[in-house]
Structures are given as C-alpha cells and as structure tokens.
Amino acid sequence: MGLAVVGDISRHTTASTALRDFVRECDRNRQTWFVSDLDELGERLKG
C-alpha cells in the first residue's frame, strides 16, 4: 500500500461519476485505497 485516503467521500462520489470510477479503479490495486474510517483500513491491511 502506498496511500490511504481515510474519510467518508460518499457525498462526492454520488455527485461525480468520474470520481466514483476513479475510486473504484484505485481500490482494485494496492497502491491507493479509499476507506471510510480507520477500522476499515485495519481490515484491508489484514487481508
């Protein structure tokens, strides 16, 4: 993992198809993750 963006950005991804697609593509790899909170980050790091 290189970068984790922690926080709820659902309001922004709901409003922007381009951002939603970008987040989805980023979450497919291990370089950049978008997570809603530190608990979710911890779970992703375990797996």
Sequence and secondary structure as in RCSB ss.txt:
>XXXX:A:sequence
MGLAVVGDISRHTTASTALRDFVRECDRNRQTWFVSDLDELGERLKG
>XXXX:A:secstr
  EEEES  HHHHHH HHHHHHHHHHHTSSSEEEESSHHHHHHHHH 
